[in-house]
Amino acid sequence: MASSGCLVSEQKPNGFDFDLCKRNAWLEKQGLQTLKPWSTGTTICGVVYKDGVVLGADTRSTAGETVADKNCEKIHYMAPNIYCCGAGTAADTENVTGMISSQLELHRFRTNRESRVVTSLTLLKSHLFRYQGYISAALVLGGVDCKGPHLFTVFPHGSTDALPFCTMGSGSLNAMAVYESGYKEDMSKAEAMELTKRAIRAGIFNDLGSGSNVDLCVITSEGAEYLRNVDMPNPRTFTAVPKPFARGTTPVLKSKELRVPSLESRVTIESQEGDVATAMDTT
């Protein structure tokens, strides 16, 4: 009986596959220089008050040890009643929030209803969990829907927390100290905005990765209000260019006329036949 010539590929066992990890370790032993991770810097936070949610963020964007942008936007639109602060890699936070925002818009068209904050949370954490933390996006999600105000933190691996106030980013510990010392239940809008502003300022002045200005977003049942640069503790300044003096501004106290003597130079050119030519040049 002739055997069939079909080839059966080896079936890999279920679970995580560490073949690529072993390959990377082998390449490092062979002398391959791997890319070093960059430390990202941000201070983002949020707090729930009596009638809604206040989100806050700084505006400094860094590339390693270099300040790339001093007035960037870190509070992203998700829905008319939902906004999201992003910390981590700018490309990841912008693309993840933009993708979920488009899905929420399609859902509103299909159902003809307002987007729920928990719907946005489920879409975000499902997408991040699928990539096991390789998407560098740490998020603070806030919004108001038919169930009231909501505030969530979403970690890059997909885990979430529901809290009355929260902070994320490299300056999160500084901002959390302000929240823990000044938070109280049933705060007014002005008190929540002032507390969030102080929390972001704490991150700006105590974290090298955070800086520049303070952005706020106030979300209520009536809508959202995005406030850019509500506080500028470190305004960007430029060195003034010196202005030239107009002719005649400074009086002439003394003048002296100098005559430059003329210089004569002689150039002797000798040809191959032995003829000599002399040229006079006066400058």
Steps between C-alpha positions, in 0.01 A plus 500: 500500500649833390527764766349840434738788440318762708692685770346573837630807679593464863222623723614736772369450851240735638599794718773759468785429261844613620689412180548866412630574849761225460590634157547853636719370784714308247536810282615705799768239576619529140560874553176657372442839661136520602309824515484656844153600621430870546343630817178689428375782720148626566265601780131426439222477755126522557249548778126445538303788651133557576378563143766347276866422440810721468800368303843665501831463317829680447616602152866391481600243238845343534728293278745344742669790677383755241182708527333438164186713547415746777126529431364167376151360564469196725122504555339311211142507376313170524135607480304820570463385862829306538864616495823313568843613625798311359846427643777297340593499132323780314441290188340219701271723706382701198434197281329292770268783607428591138413141410265456799345842432409394146347174630292694752374731225392205287327353805309826553387500137383139530317533831404869489599528866763678705826312550547338839829551683520129583474421127808711431677335794425149372627579151820657633598227745413220255728651236788562744476154658527341156851648460620414854642844580690557175274799430640771726175674592406576861162673502268692731146470365222727621146577394137549595214284370154388609654328803680813623868607503769233457878499531728207407870428464614266223849349524701393192444129577122544506425515873259771617393679818191705585592775748369838621838653411801355319836593350726345235840572349847570636369785716208300636638467854533876537148558371361221719642668811299814418182302434526296820551811712232717336224268374156501658165363391241715320750764392383789288623560146733782605651291781557201271665719235727668754599166656580350159698808405707468818556129433635566150721782631647255754595268215643786295729629776610160639535284188751569222282327241204730569488872441370806318127574541183353653204378290160418650186333369173536690230244410141532622162370390463815287821440304878530516721808523864464393711778657844551350781662701285595800822534699846584367750455785793483256422736211712463190721807455726608217814715514429849370684582176708820544366783288754700294534869579370742240758709317566822687390370840853508647687832457848494339754638749818470294590401145832442325560449130754236400651473153587154375819506287485336159689174457688406182584145412707371211438160349771345280386237253763297312391296203658175383687680220679722751299820436435703809182705543436738789152606605421787735211458741399788724248446777 
